[in-house]
Amino acid sequence: MSQPDFWNNKEKANAVTEELSKLKRSLKDWQAIKKEIDDFGELIEMAEFEEDESLVEEIQSGVKAIEKKYEELEFKLMLNDPNDKCNAFLSINAGAGGTEACDWAGMIHRMYVRWADEKGFKSEQVDFLEGDEAGVKNVTILIRGEFAYGFLKSESGVHRLVRISPFDSNKRRHTSFASVHVFPEVEDDIEVDINPTDLRIDTYRAQGAGGQHVNTTDSAVRITHQPTGIVVQCQNDRSQHKNKDNAMKVLKARLYEYYEAERLREIEKTQSEKLDISWGSQIRSYVFQPYVMVKDHRTSHEVGDGQGVLDGRLLDGFINAFLKWKISQ
């Protein structure tokens, strides 16, 4: 920042100053907790010297508060991948099962939006196709916030629901599946080589809710990257141009993730211990009948408050357990 030409590139300069602010905040947090530990050390010494048992309760509650702050700081240290600080695209697709699966996909969509609200993050709908009777067939949202991808990368995979179906007049138990795919929003300064001749771009009339201006013109855009078979689409805006821009952003992020996964697979060939980087495996079960339990099959982390998880309040426990599990692998 002391360079005389620092502000010549305003966009880059803003990025640097923002990074500096984040580093200062992180350092300030560690300095603050160190000071608290030092202060309580002195308080303990004083209590011991004066044999003052009245300070014991204050010390105990203070230590618990410090432990909680330390765990939060330690949690952030686990988010050390270069992409962890990025915003996150989160795509949800209903599995086989018609209305049941669409309703489950809609419930998961609500869970992540509520989780983002709890975090103070912003969620923005990129693409949405509602179910025929309930829920959604597929939806893509962009969640903006510091370390959004780092938090949410644990959620990629198949989510399984077991419950008494509200759509079954005989009140039978049903099992539904929905897949979640999370990938980072690629920074503007990261280059992803996209050859225009590799793209097939189709326009079509938007489907589902959205109002007259959305459904009466061919404003929706679908882009297929033919070498990889990756397909992205956007139909949220009345402008075909804006939908195309948004679809290209999603494609850039998907291709970046695709090539990064290819690179990791090459690295893994030389390692004796293999990490599971498959996004397609079942990762979590949400059981509401005959008992209530949400369990992650990778980490074995489980809670008995299923509604608390679906409300987004208890999702951090699964995320934290995943990050610790991943490090242990």
C-alpha positions in Angstrom: 0.0 0.0 0.0 3.0 2.3 0.4 3.8 2.1 -3.3 3.2 5.4 -5.1 1.1 3.7 -7.9 -1.0 1.7 -5.5 -4.3 3.5 -6.3 -3.8 3.5 -10.0 -5.8 0.2 -10.2 -8.7 1.1 -7.9 -10.3 -2.4 -8.1 -7.1 -4.1 -7.1 -6.4 -1.5 -4.4 -9.8 -2.1 -2.8 -9.2 -5.8 -2.8 -5.9 -5.3 -1.0 -7.3 -3.0 1.6 -10.2 -5.4 2.2 -7.7 -8.2 2.7 -5.7 -6.1 5.1 -8.9 -5.4 7.1 -9.7 -9.1 7.4 -6.1 -9.9 8.6 -6.3 -7.1 11.2 -9.6 -8.4 12.4 -8.2 -11.9 12.8 -5.1 -10.6 14.6 -7.2 -8.5 16.9 -9.3 -11.5 17.9 -6.2 -13.5 18.8 -4.7 -10.6 20.7 -8.0 -10.0 22.6 -8.2 -13.7 23.7 -4.6 -13.7 24.8 -5.2 -10.6 26.9 -8.2 -12.3 28.5 -6.2 -15.4 29.4 -3.4 -13.2 30.9 -6.0 -11.2 32.9 -7.6 -14.4 34.3 -4.2 -15.8 35.1 -3.6 -12.8 37.3 -7.1 -13.1 38.9 -6.4 -16.8 39.7 -3.1 -15.9 41.3 -4.8 -13.2 43.4 -7.6 -15.6 44.5 -5.1 -18.2 45.5 -2.9 -15.7 47.4 -5.9 -14.1 49.2 -7.7 -17.5 49.5 -10.8 -15.7 48.2 -13.3 -18.4 47.2 -15.9 -15.8 46.1 -13.9 -15.4 42.8 -14.2 -19.1 41.9 -17.6 -18.7 40.1 -16.4 -15.6 38.2 -13.3 -17.5 37.1 -15.2 -20.6 36.0 -17.7 -18.6 33.9 -14.9 -16.6 32.4 -12.9 -19.7 31.4 -16.0 -21.1 29.7 -16.4 -17.9 27.7 -12.7 -18.0 26.7 -13.0 -21.6 25.6 -16.0 -20.8 23.4 -14.1 -17.9 21.8 -11.1 -20.1 21.3 -13.2 -22.8 19.6 -14.6 -20.2 17.2 -11.2 -19.0 16.3 -9.8 -22.5 15.9 -12.8 -23.3 13.6 -11.8 -20.4 11.3 -8.2 -21.8 11.2 -9.6 -24.9 9.6 -10.8 -22.9 6.6 -7.4 -22.7 5.0 -8.2 -23.6 1.4 -7.7 -20.7 -1.0 -11.3 -21.0 -2.1 -12.8 -21.1 1.4 -13.1 -17.4 1.6 -15.2 -17.2 -1.6 -18.9 -16.8 -1.9 -20.7 -20.1 -2.6 -23.1 -21.3 -5.3 -25.4 -23.9 -3.9 -27.4 -26.1 -6.3 -30.2 -28.4 -5.0 -31.9 -31.1 -7.2 -34.8 -33.3 -6.2 -34.2 -37.0 -6.6 -36.6 -39.6 -7.9 -40.0 -39.6 -6.2 -42.1 -36.8 -7.7 -43.9 -34.6 -5.1 -42.1 -36.1 -2.1 -38.7 -35.4 -3.5 -39.6 -31.9 -4.6 -41.0 -31.1 -1.2 -37.7 -32.4 0.4 -35.6 -30.3 -2.0 -37.7 -27.2 -1.0 -37.2 -28.0 2.7 -33.4 -28.1 2.1 -33.5 -24.9 0.2 -35.3 -23.2 3.1 -32.7 -24.7 5.6 -29.8 -23.1 3.8 -31.5 -19.7 3.3 -32.3 -19.7 7.1 -28.7 -20.7 7.9 -27.4 -17.9 5.8 -29.7 -15.4 7.5 -28.5 -16.7 10.9 -24.9 -16.0 9.8 -25.7 -12.6 8.5 -25.0 -13.7 4.9 -26.9 -12.7 1.8 -28.7 -15.3 -0.4 -29.6 -14.6 -4.0 -31.6 -16.9 -6.2 -30.0 -17.6 -9.5 -32.2 -20.3 -11.0 -35.5 -21.8 -9.7 -37.8 -24.5 -11.1 -40.7 -25.2 -8.8 -42.3 -28.7 -8.3 -45.6 -29.6 -10.0 -47.4 -29.8 -6.7 -45.0 -28.7 -4.0 -41.4 -27.7 -3.3 -38.8 -27.4 -6.1 -37.4 -29.6 -8.8 -34.1 -27.7 -8.8 -32.8 -24.4 -7.4 -29.5 -22.6 -7.5 -28.7 -19.9 -5.0 -25.6 -17.7 -4.5 -24.7 -17.2 -0.8 -22.5 -14.2 -0.2 -20.5 -13.9 3.0 -16.9 -14.3 4.3 -15.9 -18.0 4.1 -19.3 -19.0 2.7 -17.8 -21.7 0.5 -15.5 -22.9 3.4 -18.6 -23.4 5.6 -20.8 -25.0 2.9 -18.4 -27.2 1.1 -19.3 -29.9 3.6 -22.9 -30.0 2.3 -22.2 -31.5 -1.2 -23.7 -34.9 -1.6 -27.0 -36.7 -1.3 -29.3 -35.9 1.6 -31.9 -38.5 2.7 -35.2 -37.8 4.4 -37.4 -40.4 6.3 -40.8 -39.3 7.4 -44.5 -39.9 7.4 -45.6 -38.3 4.2 -48.0 -35.3 4.4 -49.0 -36.2 0.8 -50.0 -39.8 1.6 -53.6 -40.2 2.8 -52.6 -43.6 4.3 -49.9 -41.9 6.4 -47.2 -44.2 5.4 -43.5 -43.7 5.9 -41.5 -42.5 2.8 -37.9 -42.0 2.0 -36.9 -39.1 -0.2 -33.6 -38.0 -1.6 -32.2 -34.7 -2.8 -28.7 -33.8 -4.1 -26.7 -30.7 -3.0 -23.8 -29.4 -5.0 -21.7 -26.6 -3.6 -19.0 -24.7 -5.6 -17.1 -21.5 -5.0 -17.8 -18.3 -6.9 -14.7 -17.7 -8.8 -12.9 -14.4 -8.3 -12.8 -12.1 -11.2 -9.0 -12.1 -11.4 -8.9 -15.9 -11.7 -8.6 -17.0 -15.3 -10.7 -20.0 -16.5 -10.1 -20.8 -20.2 -13.5 -21.1 -21.9 -13.4 -21.5 -25.7 -16.6 -20.0 -27.2 -16.7 -22.8 -29.8 -17.1 -25.3 -26.9 -20.4 -23.7 -25.8 -23.9 -24.5 -27.0 -26.3 -21.7 -25.9 -30.0 -22.3 -26.0 -32.8 -19.9 -25.1 -36.2 -20.9 -24.0 -39.3 -19.7 -22.2 -39.0 -19.6 -18.4 -41.1 -22.0 -16.5 -43.0 -21.8 -13.1 -43.7 -18.8 -11.0 -42.3 -15.5 -12.1 -45.0 -13.3 -13.5 -46.1 -12.5 -17.0 -42.9 -10.7 -18.1 -40.8 -13.8 -17.3 -43.0 -16.5 -18.9 -44.0 -14.9 -22.2 -40.5 -14.3 -23.8 -37.5 -16.6 -24.5 -35.5 -15.0 -21.7 -34.2 -18.1 -20.0 -30.7 -19.3 -21.0 -29.1 -22.7 -20.9 -25.4 -23.1 -21.6 -23.8 -26.5 -22.3 -20.0 -26.8 -22.1 -19.6 -29.6 -24.6 -16.1 -31.0 -23.7 -17.1 -31.6 -20.0 -20.9 -32.0 -20.4 -21.5 -29.4 -17.7 -24.9 -27.7 -18.1 -26.0 -24.4 -16.4 -29.1 -22.4 -16.8 -30.6 -19.2 -15.5 -34.2 -17.9 -15.9 -34.7 -15.5 -13.0 -34.4 -12.2 -14.9 -36.7 -10.8 -17.6 -33.5 -9.9 -19.5 -32.0 -12.6 -21.7 -28.7 -10.7 -21.5 -28.6 -10.7 -17.7 -29.6 -14.4 -17.6 -26.7 -15.2 -19.9 -24.2 -13.2 -17.8 -25.4 -15.0 -14.6 -25.2 -18.4 -16.4 -21.7 -17.7 -17.5 -20.7 -16.8 -13.9 -22.0 -20.2 -12.8 -20.3 -22.0 -15.6 -17.0 -20.3 -14.8 -17.3 -21.4 -11.2 -18.3 -25.0 -12.2 -15.4 -25.3 -14.6 -13.0 -24.0 -12.1 -14.2 -26.6 -9.6 -14.1 -29.3 -12.3 -10.5 -28.6 -13.3 -9.4 -28.3 -9.7 -11.0 -31.7 -8.9 -9.1 -33.1 -11.9 -5.9 -31.7 -10.5 -6.6 -33.2 -7.1 -7.3 -36.6 -8.7 -3.9 -36.5 -10.4 -2.2 -35.7 -7.1 -4.1 -38.6 -5.4 -2.6 -41.1 -7.8 0.8 -40.5 -6.2 -0.5 -40.8 -2.6 -0.9 -44.0 -0.6 -3.9 -42.7 1.3 -6.9 -41.7 -0.8 -9.4 -39.0 0.1 -13.0 -39.4 -0.9 -13.7 -36.5 -3.2 -16.9 -37.9 -4.7 -19.8 -35.6 -4.5 -22.4 -38.2 -5.3 -22.4 -40.3 -2.1 -25.1 -40.1 0.6 -23.8 -37.9 3.3 -26.6 -37.3 5.8 -29.9 -38.8 6.9 -32.7 -36.8 8.4 -35.0 -39.2 10.2 -38.4 -38.2 11.6 -40.1 -41.6 11.9 -40.0 -43.8 13.9 -37.6 -41.6 15.9 -36.1 -38.2 15.3 -32.4 -38.0 14.5 -30.1 -36.3 12.0 -26.9 -38.1 11.4 -23.9 -37.4 9.1 -22.5 -40.7 7.7 -19.0 -39.4 7.2 -18.4 -38.0 10.7 -21.0 -39.8 12.8 -22.1 -36.4 14.2 -25.7 -36.6 15.1 -28.4 -34.5 16.9 -31.9 -35.3 18.1 -33.4 -32.0 17.2 -34.3 -32.5 13.6 -36.4 -29.3 13.3 -33.5 -27.3 14.7 -31.3 -28.5 11.9 -34.0 -27.8 9.2 -34.3 -24.3 10.7 -30.6 -23.8 10.1 -29.8 -23.3 13.7 -27.9 -26.5 14.3 -26.1 -26.8 10.9 -22.8 -25.4 12.2 -22.3 -28.5 14.4 -22.3 -30.7 11.2 -20.0 -28.3 9.4 -17.5 -28.1 12.3 -17.5 -31.9 12.6 -16.8 -32.3 8.9 -13.9 -29.9 8.9 -12.3 -31.7 11.8 -13.0 -35.1 10.1 -11.4 -33.9 6.8 -8.3 -32.8 8.6 -8.0 -36.2 10.3 -8.2 -37.9 6.9 
